[in-house]
């Protein structure tokens, strides 16, 4: 996959075996300038590589060598923020702390409103017949405004001091500087009885409105993580475990692999496991997005947090704790929400220089108005408006909030995104390569024909099944399944030829079983007829003697044709890759509606086929499910692993589709497009807000109160726009 980073963001060159990623909860960030500066500070430290997410208030730091979490915490503290490693209890502690902080800030906000309303209210009476006679006494205005400025607004001074001390500047600097100028000027006018208008209401209103914006933003940001919170709530707390022949209720955390547990009707499965005894159906909608229950019996897998609809199931634990599929989903969603999309880099670069530039514009505005109009008060007001309108919060929230909501919606639909970069690239796919077996097809071939040649059909099947008895290949499983009632003799001198077949000695007979090409039967009339019917043919031979032809067919998934059609409607070129011969590949491709295919591709050559498709600048996606697909998934720009596939395929992929359905690929690309659309909208609104707002303030068309209201609403509007992604739904499975 194209995972290269820009030169200024390249990973350290240290031994990757010594590297580990640690996630930290970050406190004290108020705007995009904060997260950008903190990321730069951490990336300057030796042995550290960091991504800082403002919306999630998280930093994911890659540590190399002996660098520990203490060094990260110290570096973060030096930059003016706080950090603590994320553990199992972090989320609950954060929720409690945020709830208390919200209550505390709400109380301060309403006190601020009570003190500010008289100051702002007098402005309406001043436009009346008596003008300044309706103005509150200035000493009273000073008494009302001072607590708002220095008690309610202390958070801005504290944040500004920490940031400036660390050599940076953020939103707190803008708010503290702007409101202090308004309060300071008005205080001097009041104390010395000067014949000037005072602006106590401006500073107080700005602080009150900014607090209101922060409260609304906090509520909206909390909703962006609802998906992962919902997943966490699904985890059962207890399980009924067999101990010495008795069923004992135990904490789920105490279970070990191999423990036998019971799931009664209506209960949630406590951990991942395998059914030992019983028949039932399981509601797996929370994993796959599918509403139809799935039948379960002995030997079938069950997953934590899915719901048993009917019948008791006795199961053996196979995955507990962090090894359950649900835990893996939560971990992947958290990592994706904390990652950074390439589209955000422009916003980060702008945020890094934004505050100093705004301060320079405010100074130029002040000097320009004072020189042109000769009115110190008017120049001051316009400079304050520039400082207040220019908050970069919306810029910093534009991308991460959309990523958080988008990946959360994906998780609910059974689409797991490894990182934000993969989500961004998925929208740009122009060519999609599909593995055939297990992707376009059901991946469960069955033996359909056995054409006897030099051996009776029963003997031929018995010998072929003996050769394939220990193989995990789908074709091998189909042959073995057809011979379940036959006695199988042991095989010796067994050899596998990847892409060709197998050989070995059974009952003293040297046998080979494999593709017609390998055994010189490619032109055989019977072989061609079976292949043209869409069946895969293997030949059983003893030396040069052909004993039998065995045909196996793998049914097309019901949704594959609709999925291919939907992908083509998006302008995506669909290519099937298969090891089958051209005749069989053509039959399957025609049935699925695929116009282009590559046949006879050996497992090791799939990655080369993907590389060939990438020539000319095409963005290539690859969909697969097997171990042999892992190199091709890694070579593609975006890799999609069908969830029931191998761990190797899932590890190599960018997106994992828990639903065994090709329509999930189309849904994943649609999700990518929807998320990137929201990011672009957010960035446009954030940029246009500042592009229009700063000049209007500099030209004197905005007073500080209006500027403060606009600044507060900008962040809320960006987060609210991201939350509209909650309306996105997958189109579902064709039945």
N, C-alpha and C positions, 0 to 999 in steps of 0.2 A: 504494500500500500504506500501511497505517497504521503509519508508522515514526516517529511523533512521540514525543518523549521527555518525561519529567516536567520541570517547570520547573527543578528543581535539576540536571537532566542535559541541558539543551538544548545543542545544538551552537552553536559560536561563530557570530557573524553576519558574519564576514569573508568576503571573496571566495572562493568555493569553488574557483576555478581555482588559487589559491595554496596550497590545502590538500593534504596528502599524509599517508598513514598509514605509520608505521614501527613495526616489532615489535621489542621488546627482551626479552632473557633476563634475569630478575630473580633475584638471589641474596640469601639471608638471611631470606626469609619463613618463618615457623614456624606461623602460624595465621591464622584469618579476620580477626582484628583487624589483623594486619600488612597484608594485601591491601586491606582497607577503608581503613586510614589512608593507605597509599601512594596509592591512587586519589584520595583527597581532596586530598592534597598536590599531585599532578600537575594535578588539575582546577582548583586555585587559581592555577596558573601562567598568565600571559598567553599566549595562542596555543596552548594545549595542551588536549586532551580525551582522557581515558584510560579504558581498561578493563583491570583487573588480574585475572588468573586465577591463583588459588592453586595449583590442581591442576597446571596446565601450567607454572607458574612463568614466566609471560609477561605482558607489558604491551603492548597495542596502543594507540599514541598518535597522535592526529590532530594534526599540526603545521600551523599557519597562518602564512603570510608567511615571514619570514626566520628563524624559530625553527629551530634545528638539533638534531641528535641530542645534541650536547655539552651543551646546556641541559637536556635530559631526564636525562642521566647525572648531571649536577651536582645536580639536584633530587632524584633518587633517592638519591644519596649523602648529601645533607643529611638525608634522612628515615631514614637508618640502614641502607640496603640498597645492593646493587651492581646495575649494569645494563650491558648491552652489546648493540649492535644485532645482530639475527639475520641471518646470511648463510648462504650455501650450506654452509659448514663448521661452523656453530654446533651443529647436531644431533650431529655426530660428536664434537666437542669436549666437548659436554655429557655425552654417553654415557660418554666416557672419564673425565671428571672425576667423574661420579656413581659410576662403578664403583670408582674409587680411594677416593672418600669412603665408599662403602659398606663396602669392605674395612677402611678405617681405623676407622670407627665400630663395625664388628663386633668388631674386636680390642679396642677400648675397652669394649664391652659385656661381653665375656667376662671381662675384668679386673675390671670392676665387679661381675659375678656372683661371682667368686672372693672379693672383699673383702666382699660383702654377705651371702653365704650363712651364714658363722659368726654374724653379727649377728642374722639372722632365725631361724637354727636354734636359738639359745639360748632363743627365746620358747617353743618346744614343751617344753623341759625345765623352764621356770620354773613350769609348771602342775603339776609333779610334787610329790612328798612334801616336798622340801626347799626349794621355792620359790626365793627369791632366792639361795640357796646355789649354785644351778647357773648363775648369771649370770656371763658373762665379766667379767674384771677391767675396770673402767671405763677405765683408761688404755689397755688393749688395744682396747676399743671405739672410743676416740677415735682411735687410730692407724689402725684399719681404715676408719673413717667419713670421716676428713679427706681422703684422696686422692679418694674417691668424690665428696665434696662440692665440692672446689675444683679438681681436675684433670679427672675424668670429667665433672663438672657445669659446667665452665667455660663451655661453649657457652651455658648459660642466663644466666649473669651477663653475658657479652658481648652477647647479644641483648637482654637487659633494659636494659643501659646505653645501647646505641644507640637503643633505642626511647624510653626516658625522656628522653634528651638531645634527641630530636626532638619531644618534647612528647606522646608517645603511651604506650600500654601494651598488652602482648600476653601470650601464654601464658608466655613466658620470665619475665616479671615475676611471674606467679603461682607458677611452680615455684621460681624463685630465692628469692622472699620466703618461701614456705612452708617449704622445706627449710632455709633459713638460720635461721629461727626455731627449728626443731627442733634443729638442730646447735648453735646459739648457747646455747640454754637448757641442753642436755645438757653442753656444755663448761663452762659456769659451775658446774653442779652437781658435775662431776668435779673441776675445779681447786680448788674451795673445800670439797670433801668434804661437801656438803649432803645431808640425809636426804630425797632426792627420787628418783623414778624417772627414768632417762635415756631419750631417744628417738633415739639414734643410728641404730637399725635402721629407724626410720620414714623419716628423710630419705634414707638410702642406698637403701632399697627403692624409694622414689618415683622417684629419679633413674634407677635401674636399669630400672624398669618403663616409665618414659617413653621411655628409650632403646630398649627392646624395641619399644614401640609405634611409634616413629619408623622403626625398621628394617623392621618389618612393613608399615607404611604406605608406605615408599619402594618396597618390592617390589610392593605392590598397585598403586600409582600408575603404576609403569613399565608394567604390563600394560594400563592404560587407553589407552595410545598405540600399542598393538601394530598396530592397523589401518593407521595412517599409516606406521609403520615397514615394514610388509609392502609397502605401495605403493612406498615408496622403494627397497626391495630389488629390485623388479621391473624397475627402469630398467636396460636393457642398457648396458654400458660401451664396447663397440666395435661397429663396423659395417663391412661389406664394400662399399667405394665404388668406382665406376668412375672411373679416372684414365687418360687417354690410351689407352683401349682395354684397360686392365688392371684387375683387381680388387685393390684395396689395402685392407688392414685398418687402420682409423683409429679414433681416439677419437670417440665420439658427439658430444662437445662441439665437434668440429671441423667437423661437417656444416653446410652452408648450404642454404637453400631452392633447389630446382632440381637438387641433386646426385642422381645415379642410384645407388641402392644395391640390393644383392642379399640376398634372404632365402631361405635354403635350408630344406629340410624339418627340422622340429624346432627351428629357431632362433626367437628372439624378434625382433619387428620393432623396429628401433632408434629410429626417429622416425616421426611421422605422415607419410603419403605417399599417393600415388595409383599404382595398378598400371598399369605401362606394357606389360608383357608377362608372360604366364604364366597358369596356372590352378591354384588351390589352395583349401583351406578353412582358415579362421583360427579358433582358439579365443579368443573374446572374453569369456570368463567373468569375468576380472578387472575388466572394465569394466561389463558388463551383468548379471552374475550368472547368465547363461544358459549351460547346459552344452553345448548343441548348437553345433558349429562352423558358421561362416558361409561360404558359397561366395564366392570372390573371383576376378575376372577383370579384363581391361583396362578402365580407367576407374573401378573401385571404390576406395573409400578404405580405408586400413589405418591402424592406430593403434599408437603406441609401446607396447611391453611385451606385446602380444598375441602368441600363439604360432602359427607356421605349421605346420600338421599334415602337409601333403603337397604335393609339387610346388614347384619354385623360382619365386619371384616377382621380377621386375625392376620396381623402383618409383622414382618421383620424389619427393624430399622436399618436403613442403609446410609442415610445422610442425616446428621444431627448438627445442631448449633449453626456455625457459619457454613457448613457443608450442604445445607438444604438449598433447593432451587429458589425458594422464596428469599432466603438470606442473600443469595447471589443476585437476585433481581434488585433487592434493596441496595446492595453494594454498587451494582452497575448504574442504577438510576442516580444514586448519590454522586458517583464519580462523574457521570455525564453532566449533572447539574452544576458541578464545581469546575468543569472544564471551560475552556475559552474558545469561541469560534474565531476563525481568521478574520471575519468581517469586523470583529471588535477591535482589531489592532489599530485601525485608523482613529476610532474614538479614543483609545488609550493614548495615542500619541498627541492628539489634540488636548485631552484633559491634562496631560503633563505640563503643558505650557499655558493653559487657559487662564488660570488665576493671575499670574504675573502680567499677562497681556491685558486682562480686564482692568487691573489696577493702573496700568499705564494709560489705558483709554479714559478711565475715570479722572486721572490727574490732568490729562489733556483737555477733557471736558471742562473741568473746574477752571483751569487757566484760560481756556478759550472764551468761556462765557464771562469771566471776570474782566478779561481784556476788552471784549467786544461791548458788553453791556455796562461794565463798571459796577455791577451789583453783586456784592460778595454773597449775599443770601441766596440769590437765584442760582449763581454758579455752584454753590454748595449743594443745593437741592438736586440739581441735575446730575452732579457727580455721584451723590448718594443713590439716585435712581439707577445709574449705570452699574454700581456695585451690587445693588440688590437684585436687578433683573437677570444678572449673568450667572446665576447658580448653575454649575455643571451637573447637578444630580441626574437630570433626565438623560443626559448623555451616557452616564455610567450605568443606568438601569435599563437602557434600551435593549441591549443584547441578553444579559443574564436572566432577566425576568422571562423573556420569551423562551429561552432555552429550558428554564426550569419547568414552565408550564407544558411546553412541547414534549419533553422527555417524560414527564409525568403522564400525559395523555397516551403516549406511546406504550408505557408500561402497562396501563390499564387495557390496552388493546393487544398485549402480547408482543410488543415490538420493543426490544431492549437496545438502547443506543450506548455504545462504548464511550463516545466523547462527542463534544459539540462540533469538532472539525468533521467527523464522519457525517453528522446530521446535515451540515452545510453542503458537503460534497454530493450527497445522495440526490439532491435536487438537480445537479448538473449532469447526471448520467446520460450519455447519448447512446451507449451500447451496453446491453445486458447479456452476459454469457450465462447459460443455464446448464447445469449437470442434468443428465436424463434420469438415471435411476434414483428414486427417493426424492426427487425434486419435481420434475414434470410428472413422473409416475408415482405410484403408491409406495414403491420400494419394497414390495412383497411379492416377488414373482412366483408363479406356480408352474409346474410341469404340465405342458399341454399335449405334447406329442412325443412318442418314442418309436422311431423307425428302426426295426431290427435289421441287421445286415448279416454278420457272420456269427451271431450269438442270439439265443432266445431272448426275448424282451425282458423276462424276469431276471435272467442271469446278468444281462447288460445293466439293468437298473441296480442290482445288488452290487456289482463291481464298481459302478460309477459312484454310488452312495458311500462305499467304503473309502474310495479315494478322497471324497469331499467331506468326510465325516467331521473333521476338526477345523474346517474352513468357515470363516464368518462372512464370506462373499454372498450377496443375495441369491445369485444363481446356485451356489452350493447348497444354501439352505433349502431352496425349492426342490432340488434333487433328493436331499436327505429326507425332507418331509414326505416325499412321495414313496419313500422306501421304509416307512416306520414299522411295517409288519414283517420286514425281511431281516434275517440274521446277517449281520455285517462282520466280515473278517478283518483282522488287523492289517494295517498297511505299513510297509517298511521302505526304507530308502526314499522317503517322500521328498519331493522337490516342487517348489512353486516357481513358475515363470511369469512375473508380473506382465499383465496385458495379453498373455498367451494361454496359459492353462496350468495344469498340474501333472505330475508323473509320480509313479511309485510301483511297488510290487505287492500284489494282493494274491494270496494263495499260490505263490510261486510264479505268477504271471506278471510280466513287465508291461504296465499299462500307461497310456497317456490320455488325458481328457482335456480338451481345450477348443480354441477357435478353429473354424474350418481353414482359415489361412495358414495357421501353424501346422496343421496336419494335411495340407495339400488338397483340401476338399472344397475350396472356394467356388469352383466352377460346377460342382455337382448339382444336377437338376433338382433333386429333392431338397437340397440345402437352399437353393435359390428360391424355390417355391415357398418354403417356410419363412425365409427372411422377408420376402415380399409381402407376407401376411402380417408383418410387424413383430415376428417372433425372433428371439435370440437362439441361435443354434450352437450346440457344442458337440464335438465328435469324440466318441470313445474308440480308441484304437489299441491293438496289441501288435507292436512292431509296425509293419506296413499294412496290416489287416484292419479294416474298419469293422468294428463290432456292432456299432449302433449310432444313430443320430438322435440327439435329445433336444427338443425344442422347449423353451421356457418363455413365457410372456408375462409382462409386468403391466398391469392396467394403468391407463392414464388417470391422474387425479381428476375428479369431477369438475374442479374449479380451474384446471390448467388452461383450457382454451379461453375462458372468459378473462383470466389473468393476462394471457398473452395479448389478447385484443385490447385490454385496457392499457397495457404498456405501450402498444403501438399507437394508441390514440394520443399518448403523451409525446409522440415523436421519437420513441426509443427503438433502436434496432435490436431485435432479439435474435441471439445465436445459440443453438444447442450444441453442447460438447458431449461426445459419447465415445466409448471404446467399441461400440457395436459397429458392424459393417455398414456400408452405405445403404444397402437395401432396407435393413431393419430401421436404421436411423431415418430414412426417408419416410417410411410408413408412420413412425411415431411423430415425426415433425409435421406431416400432413394432418394427422389426427389432432395435434395440438394447435395447429394454425401457425407454426413457425416456418418462415420462408427460408431461413439460412441455417445450415448445420455443418459441423465438422465431425466426421466419422472416423473410426479406427484410431482414436487418440489414446495413447498409452497414459497411465496415471501420471507418470513423471513429466509428460509433455503438456499437460493442461496449463501449467504456468506459462510455458512458452507460447501457447495459443492465446492466452490473455495478453501477453506482451505484444504479440502480433496485432491484436485488435486495438491496442493502445497507440499504434503508429498513426501519425497524422494528427495527434493531439486530441483524440477522442477520450472522453471520460468513461472508463469501463467499470461496470459492476459485475460481480460474479456471485452466483447463487449455488450453494452446494451443501451436502450433508455428511459426507464421508471423510475418513482420514486422508484418502487420496485426493480430496479436494482442498486440503489445507494450504498447500503451496500456491494453488491458483487463487484462493481467497486472499492470501497475503500479497500476491502480485497485483491484484486488482486495485483500482482507486478506491472502490467501496466493496467490501465483502459482506454477503448476507449468508448466515448459517441457519438452515432449517433446524428448529430447536430439538427435534428428536434425533438429530445426527450425533456425530462423535464429539467428544470433548475437544479433540484437536481442531476440528472444524470451527467450533464455537470460539475457541481461544484465538484462532487466526482471523476471525471475522470482525467487522466493524459494527454490524447490527445482527442481533440474534432474534429470530422469529420463532417464538414458542409455539405458535399455531402452525401445524404441518400443512401449510396451504400456500401455494404460490401467490394467491391474491394478497397475502400479507406483505409481499415485496412491493406490489403496487400501492398498498396502504402506507408502507414505510416511506416511499418516494413522495406520496401525497402529503404525508406529515412533514417531511423535510421542506416541501414547497410552502406549506402553510406557515411553518415556523419562520422560515427565511423571509416570507412576505411580511410577517409581523415585525421582524427585526428591521427590515428596510423602512417600514412605516414609522417605527419608533425612532430610528436614526434621523429620518427626514423631519419628523416633528421636533426632535431635540435640536437639530441643526437650524431649522427655519425659525424656531422660537428665538434662539440667540442671534441669528443673522438679522432678524427684524427687530427684536426687542432692544438690543444694545444701541443701534443707531437712533431708534425712536427716543430712548432715554437720553442719549447724548444731545439730541436736537431739542430737548425740552418738552417733548410731547407726552411724557409719562412722569407722574409724581411718584415718590417712594412708596406710597400706600398701594397704588395700582400695580406698581412693579413687584411689590412683595406678594400681592395676591396672585399675579400671573406666574411668578416663580414657584409659589407653593403648588399651584394647580398643574404646572408642567410635569412634575414628577408623578403626580397622581394619575394624570392622563396617560402617561407612558405605561405605567404598571397596569392600569385598567385596560388599555388596549391589548397588552399581552394576555390578560385574563380572558379575553374573547376567544383565545385558542381553546378554552374549555369546551367550546361548541363543536370542535372538530371530532368527528366520529369515523371509524373505519367503515368501509362499505359492506364489510361482512363476507361471509363464506357462501359460495354458490352450492346449493344442495340439489 
